[in-house]
Amino acid sequence: MLRGFLMLAAFFGFTGVALGAFAAHGLKNRLSAEYLAIFHTGVTYQLVHTLALFGVALLAAHIPGRLVSWAGISFVVGILLFSGSLYLLTLTGISKLGIVTPFGGLAFLLGWFFLGLAAWRMQLAV
C-alpha cells in the first residue's frame, strides 16, 4: 500500500494545485462568487487530505495492521466524493450532486477515526 498511497498523494497534490490555479485564473470570471467559494472548498479539502494520505503512506511502512490502510482508502474515497462532487457541482451547475458531498465527508471522518484507532492500538502494544 505504501507505493500506491504515495502515488495517489502525488496525483492528488498535483491536481489539487492545478485545480486551485485553474479556479483562480480560469474560473474567476466564469463562476459566481458562491460557486468559486465552493470550488475552493473542494481544493482545500483535497490538499489537506492529500497531506494526510502522504502521512498514511509513511505510517503504513511502520505500523502493522489494516487500520492505517483503511485510513488511506477512506481519505482517497473522501477526496473523490467530497472534492469531486464539489468540482462537478460548480462546473455543471447540477445541484443534485451536492447529495454526494456528505458521503465524502463521512469518508474523511472514517479516515481520521481509523488513523486514531491505529495510534491508540499502537500505544497499547508498546
Contact map, one row per residue, 1 for C-alpha under 8 A:
111110000000000000000000000000000000000000000000000000001001000000001000000000000000000000000000000000000000000000000000000000
111111000000000000000000000000000000000000000000000000001101100000000000000000000000000000000000000000000000000000000000000000
111111100000000000000000000000000000000000000000000000001000000000000000000000000000000000000000000000000000000000000000000000
111111110000000000000000000000000000000000000000000000000000000000000000000000000000000000000000000000000000000000000000000000
111111111000000000000000000000000000000000000000000011011000000000000001000000000000000000000000000000000000000000000000000000
011111111100000000000000000000000000000000000000000011001000000000000000000000000000000000000000000000000000000000000000000000
001111111110000000000000000000000000000000000000000000000000000000000000000000000000000000000000000000000000000000000000000000
000111111111000000000000000000000000000000000000000010000000000000000000000100000000000000000000000000000000000000000000000000
000011111111100000000000000000000000000000000000011011000000000000000000000000000000000000000000000000000000000000000000000000
000001111111110000000000000000000000000000000000010000000000000000000000000000000000000000000000000000000000000000000000000000
000000111111111000000000000000000000000000000000000000000000000000000000000000000000000000000000000000000000000000000000000000
000000011111111100000000000000000000000000000110010000000000000000000000000000000000000000000000000000000000000000000000000000
000000001111111110000000000000000000000000000110011000000000000000000000000000000000000000000000000000000000000000000000000000
000000000111111111000000000000000000000000000000000000000000000000000000000000000000000000000000000000000000000000000000000000
000000000011111111100000000000000000000000000000000000000000000000000000000000000000000000000000000000000000000000000000000000
000000000001111111110000000000000000000000110110000000000000000000000000000000000000000000000000000000000000000000000000000000
000000000000111111111000000000000000000000100010000000000000000000000000000000000000000000000000000000000000000000000000000000
000000000000011111111100000000000000000000000000000000000000000000000000000000000000000000000000000000000000000000000000000000
000000000000001111111110000000000000000000100000000000000000000000000000000000000000000000000000000000000000000000000000000000
000000000000000111111111000000000000000100100000000000000000000000000000000000000000000000000000000000000000000000000000000000
000000000000000011111111110000000000000000000000000000000000000000000000000000000000000000000000000000000000000000000000000000
000000000000000001111111111000000000000000000000000000000000000000000000000000000000000000000000000000000000000000000000000000
000000000000000000111111111100000001001100000000000000000000000000000000000000000000000000000000000000000000000000000000000000
000000000000000000011111111100000000000000000000000000000000000000000000000000000000000000000000000000000000000000000000000000
000000000000000000001111111100000000000000000000000000000000000000000000000000000000000000000000000000000000000000000000000000
000000000000000000001111111111000000000000000000000000000000000000000000000000000000000000000000000000000000000000000000000000
000000000000000000000111111111100001000000000000000000000000000000000000000000000000000000000000000000000000000000000000000000
000000000000000000000011111111100001000000000000000000000000000000000000000000000000000000000000000000000000000000000000000000
000000000000000000000000011111110000000000000000000000000000000000000000000000000000000000000000000000000000000000000000000000
000000000000000000000000011111110000000000000000000000000000000000000000000000000000000000000000000000000000000000000000000000
000000000000000000000000001111111111000000000000000000000000000000000000000000000000000001000000000000000000000000000000000000
000000000000000000000000000011111111000000000000000000000000000000000000000000000000000000000000000000000000000000000000000000
000000000000000000000000000000111111100000000000000000000000000000000000000000000000000000000000000000000000000000000000000000
000000000000000000000000000000111111110000000000000000000000000000000000000000000000000000000000000000000000000000000000000000
000000000000000000000000000000111111111000000000000000000000000000000000000000000000000001000000000000000000000000000000000000
000000000000000000000010001100111111111100000000000000000000000000000000000000000000000001000000000000000000000000000000000000
000000000000000000000000000000001111111110000000000000000000000000000000000000000000000000000000000000000000000000000000000000
000000000000000000000000000000000111111111000000000000000000000000000000000000000000011001000000000000000000000000000000000000
000000000000000000000010000000000011111111100000000000000000000000000000000000000000011001000000000000000000000000000000000000
000000000000000000010010000000000001111111110000000000000000000000000000000000000000000000000000000000000000000000000000000000
000000000000000000000000000000000000111111111000000000000000000000000000000000000010010000000000000000000000000000000000000000
000000000000000000000000000000000000011111111100000000000000000000000000000000000111011000000000000000000000000000000000000000
000000000000000110110000000000000000001111111110000000000000000000000000000000000010000000000000000000000000000000000000000000
000000000000000100000000000000000000000111111111000000000000000000000000000000000000000000000000000000000000000000000000000000
000000000000000000000000000000000000000011111111100000000000000000000000000000100010000000000000000000000000000000000000000000
000000000001100100000000000000000000000001111111110000000000000000000000000000100010000000000000000000000000000000000000000000
000000000001100110000000000000000000000000111111111000000000000000000000000000000000000000000000000000000000000000000000000000
000000000000000000000000000000000000000000011111111100000000000000000000000000000000000000000000000000000000000000000000000000
000000000000000000000000000000000000000000001111111110000000000000000000001000100000000000000000000000000001000000000000000000
000000001101100000000000000000000000000000000111111111000000000000000000001000000000000000000000000000000000000000000000000000
000000001000100000000000000000000000000000000011111111100000000000000000000000000000000000000000000000000000000000000000000000
000000000000000000000000000000000000000000000001111111110000000000000000001000000000000000000000000000000000000000000000000000
000011011000000000000000000000000000000000000000111111111000000000000001001100000000000000000000000000000000000000000000000000
000011001000000000000000000000000000000000000000011111111100000000000000000000000000000000000000000000000000000000000000000000
000000000000000000000000000000000000000000000000001111111110000000000000000000000000000000000000000000000000000000000000000000
000010000000000000000000000000000000000000000000000111111111000000011011000000000000000000000000000000000000000000000000000000
111011000000000000000000000000000000000000000000000011111111100000000001000000000000000000000000000000000000000000000000000000
010000000000000000000000000000000000000000000000000001111111110000000000000000000000000000000000000000000000000000000000000000
000000000000000000000000000000000000000000000000000000111111111000010000000000000000000000000000000000000000000000000000000000
110000000000000000000000000000000000000000000000000000011111111100011000000000000000000000000000000000000000000000000000000000
010000000000000000000000000000000000000000000000000000001111111100000000000000000000000000000000000000000000000000000000000000
000000000000000000000000000000000000000000000000000000000111111100000000000000000000000000000000000000000000000000000000000000
000000000000000000000000000000000000000000000000000000000011111110010000000000000000000000000000000000000000000000000100010000
000000000000000000000000000000000000000000000000000000000001111111000000000000000000000000000000000000000000000000000000000000
000000000000000000000000000000000000000000000000000000000000001111111000000000000000000000000000000000000000000000000000000000
000000000000000000000000000000000000000000000000000000000000000111111100000000000000000000000000000000000000000000000000000000
000000000000000000000000000000000000000000000000000000000000000011111110000000000000000000000000000000000000000001101100000000
000000000000000000000000000000000000000000000000000000010011001011111111000000000000000000000000000000000000000001100100000000
100000000000000000000000000000000000000000000000000000010001000011111111100000000000000000000000000000000000000000000000000000
000000000000000000000000000000000000000000000000000000000000000001111111110000000000000000000000000000000000001001000000000000
000000000000000000000000000000000000000000000000000000010000000000111111111000000000000000000000000000000000011111100000000000
000010000000000000000000000000000000000000000000000010011000000000011111111100000000000000000000000000000000001000000000000000
000000000000000000000000000000000000000000000000000000000000000000001111111110000000000000000000000000000000001000000000000000
000000000000000000000000000000000000000000000000000000000000000000000111111111000000000000000000000000000011011000000000000000
000000000000000000000000000000000000000000000000110110000000000000000011111111100000000000000000000000000011001000000000000000
000000010000000000000000000000000000000000000000000010000000000000000001111111110000000000000000000000000000000000000000000000
000000000000000000000000000000000000000000000000000000000000000000000000111111111000000000000000000000010011000000000000000000
000000000000000000000000000000000000000000000000000000000000000000000000011111111110000000000000000000111111000000000000000000
000000000000000000000000000000000000000000001100100000000000000000000000001111111111000000000000000000010001000000000000000000
000000000000000000000000000000000000000000000000000000000000000000000000000111111111100000000000000000010000000000000000000000
000000000000000000000000000000000000000000000000000000000000000000000000000011111111100000000000000110110000000000000000000000
000000000000000000000000000000000000000001000000000000000000000000000000000001111111110000000000000111111000000000000000000000
000000000000000000000000000000000000000011101100000000000000000000000000000001111111111000000000000010010000000000000000000000
000000000000000000000000000000000000000001000000000000000000000000000000000000111111111100000000000000000000000000000000000000
000000000000000000000000000000000000000000000000000000000000000000000000000000011111111110000000110110000000000000000000000000
000000000000000000000000000000000000011011000000000000000000000000000000000000000111111111000000110010000000000000000000000000
000000000000000000000000000000000000011001000000000000000000000000000000000000000011111111100000000000000000000000000000000000
000000000000000000000000000000000000000000000000000000000000000000000000000000000001111111111100100000000000000000000000000000
000000000000000000000000000000000000000000000000000000000000000000000000000000000000111111111111110000000000000000000000000000
000000000000000000000000000000100011011000000000000000000000000000000000000000000000011111111100000000000000000000000000000000
000000000000000000000000000000000000000000000000000000000000000000000000000000000000001111111000000000000000000000000000000000
000000000000000000000000000000000000000000000000000000000000000000000000000000000000000111111100000000000000000000000000000000
000000000000000000000000000000000000000000000000000000000000000000000000000000000000000111111110000000000000000000000000000000
000000000000000000000000000000000000000000000000000000000000000000000000000000000000000111011111100000000000000000000000000000
000000000000000000000000000000000000000000000000000000000000000000000000000000000000000010001111110000000000000000000000000000
000000000000000000000000000000000000000000000000000000000000000000000000000000000000000010000111111000000000000000000000000000
000000000000000000000000000000000000000000000000000000000000000000000000000000000000110110000111111110000000000000000000000000
000000000000000000000000000000000000000000000000000000000000000000000000000000000000110010000011111111000000000000000000000000
000000000000000000000000000000000000000000000000000000000000000000000000000000000000000000000001111111000000000000000000000000
000000000000000000000000000000000000000000000000000000000000000000000000000000001100100000000000111111110000000000000000000000
000000000000000000000000000000000000000000000000000000000000000000000000000000001110110000000000111111111000000000000000000000
000000000000000000000000000000000000000000000000000000000000000000000000000000000100000000000000011111111100000000000000000000
000000000000000000000000000000000000000000000000000000000000000000000000000001001100000000000000000111111110000000000000000000
000000000000000000000000000000000000000000000000000000000000000000000000000011111110000000000000000111111111000000000000000000
000000000000000000000000000000000000000000000000000000000000000000000000000001000100000000000000000011111111100000000000000000
000000000000000000000000000000000000000000000000000000000000000000000000000001000000000000000000000001111111110000000000000000
000000000000000000000000000000000000000000000000000000000000000000000000011011000000000000000000000000111111111000000000000000
000000000000000000000000000000000000000000000000100000000000000000000000011011100000000000000000000000011111111100000000000000
000000000000000000000000000000000000000000000000000000000000000000000000000000000000000000000000000000001111111110000000000000
000000000000000000000000000000000000000000000000000000000000000000000010010000000000000000000000000000000111111111000000000000
000000000000000000000000000000000000000000000000000000000000000000000111111000000000000000000000000000000011111111100000000000
000000000000000000000000000000000000000000000000000000000000000000000010000000000000000000000000000000000001111111110000000000
000000000000000000000000000000000000000000000000000000000000000000000010000000000000000000000000000000000000111111111000000000
000000000000000000000000000000000000000000000000000000000000000000110110000000000000000000000000000000000000011111111100000000
000000000000000000000000000000000000000000000000000000000000000000110010000000000000000000000000000000000000001111111110000000
000000000000000000000000000000000000000000000000000000000000000000000000000000000000000000000000000000000000000111111111000000
000000000000000000000000000000000000000000000000000000000000000000100000000000000000000000000000000000000000000011111111100000
000000000000000000000000000000000000000000000000000000000000001000110000000000000000000000000000000000000000000001111111110000
000000000000000000000000000000000000000000000000000000000000000000000000000000000000000000000000000000000000000000111111111000
000000000000000000000000000000000000000000000000000000000000000000000000000000000000000000000000000000000000000000011111111100
000000000000000000000000000000000000000000000000000000000000000000000000000000000000000000000000000000000000000000001111111110
000000000000000000000000000000000000000000000000000000000000001000000000000000000000000000000000000000000000000000000111111111
000000000000000000000000000000000000000000000000000000000000000000000000000000000000000000000000000000000000000000000011111111
000000000000000000000000000000000000000000000000000000000000000000000000000000000000000000000000000000000000000000000001111111
000000000000000000000000000000000000000000000000000000000000000000000000000000000000000000000000000000000000000000000000111111
000000000000000000000000000000000000000000000000000000000000000000000000000000000000000000000000000000000000000000000000011111
